[in-house]
């Protein structure tokens, strides 16, 4: 069996783990932004209601 057909398992795992890790980082970043904007939306709503005198 020629050695060119032998797969370096560590290199293969590293090459295939990178896209998965990138996708997880992007997903976490989008989730963080979404939650921050959601909190800001509710904070503005509370500030508006308090400005009108609602408690």
C-alpha positions as a Markdown table, in Angstrom:
| # | Residue | x | y | z |
|---|---|---|---|---|
| 1 | Unk | 0.0 | 0.0 | 0.0 |
| 2 | Unk | 1.5 | 3.4 | -1.0 |
| 3 | Unk | 2.0 | 5.8 | 1.8 |
| 4 | Unk | 0.3 | 8.7 | -0.2 |
| 5 | Unk | -3.0 | 7.0 | 0.5 |
| 6 | Unk | -2.5 | 7.0 | 4.3 |
| 7 | Unk | -4.4 | 9.8 | 5.9 |
| 8 | Unk | -2.9 | 11.9 | 8.7 |
| 9 | Unk | -5.7 | 11.7 | 11.1 |
| 10 | Unk | -4.6 | 14.7 | 13.2 |
| 11 | Unk | -4.4 | 16.9 | 10.1 |
| 12 | Unk | -7.8 | 15.7 | 8.9 |
| 13 | Unk | -9.4 | 16.4 | 12.3 |
| 14 | Unk | -7.9 | 19.9 | 12.4 |
| 15 | Unk | -9.0 | 20.8 | 8.9 |
| 16 | Unk | -12.6 | 19.6 | 9.6 |
| 17 | Unk | -12.9 | 21.1 | 13.1 |
| 18 | Unk | -12.1 | 24.6 | 12.0 |
| 19 | Unk | -15.4 | 25.2 | 10.0 |
| 20 | Unk | -17.4 | 23.8 | 12.9 |
| 21 | Unk | -15.6 | 26.1 | 15.4 |
| 22 | Unk | -16.1 | 29.1 | 13.1 |
| 23 | Unk | -19.8 | 28.3 | 12.8 |
| 24 | Unk | -20.1 | 28.1 | 16.6 |
| 25 | Unk | -18.4 | 31.5 | 17.1 |
| 26 | Unk | -20.6 | 33.1 | 14.5 |
| 27 | Unk | -23.7 | 31.7 | 16.1 |
| 28 | Unk | -22.6 | 32.9 | 19.5 |
| 29 | Unk | -21.9 | 36.4 | 18.2 |
| 30 | Unk | -25.3 | 36.6 | 16.5 |
| 31 | Unk | -27.0 | 35.4 | 19.7 |
| 32 | Unk | -25.1 | 38.0 | 21.8 |
| 33 | Unk | -26.1 | 40.8 | 19.5 |
| 34 | Unk | -29.7 | 39.7 | 19.3 |
| 35 | Unk | -30.0 | 39.4 | 23.1 |
| 36 | Unk | -28.4 | 42.8 | 23.6 |
| 37 | Unk | -30.8 | 44.5 | 21.1 |
| 38 | Unk | -33.7 | 42.7 | 22.7 |
| 39 | Unk | -32.7 | 44.1 | 26.1 |
| 40 | Unk | -32.3 | 47.6 | 24.7 |
| 41 | Unk | -35.8 | 47.3 | 23.2 |
| 42 | Unk | -37.4 | 46.5 | 26.5 |
| 43 | Unk | -35.3 | 49.1 | 28.3 |
| 44 | Unk | -36.6 | 51.8 | 25.9 |
| 45 | Unk | -40.1 | 50.6 | 26.5 |
| 46 | Unk | -39.7 | 50.9 | 30.3 |
| 47 | Unk | -38.2 | 54.3 | 30.0 |
| 48 | Unk | -41.0 | 55.5 | 27.8 |
| 49 | Unk | -43.7 | 54.1 | 30.2 |
| 50 | Unk | -42.0 | 55.7 | 33.2 |
| 51 | Unk | -41.7 | 59.1 | 31.4 |
| 52 | Unk | -45.5 | 58.9 | 30.9 |
| 53 | Unk | -46.0 | 58.3 | 34.6 |
| 54 | Unk | -46.9 | 54.6 | 34.5 |
| 55 | Unk | -45.5 | 52.6 | 37.4 |
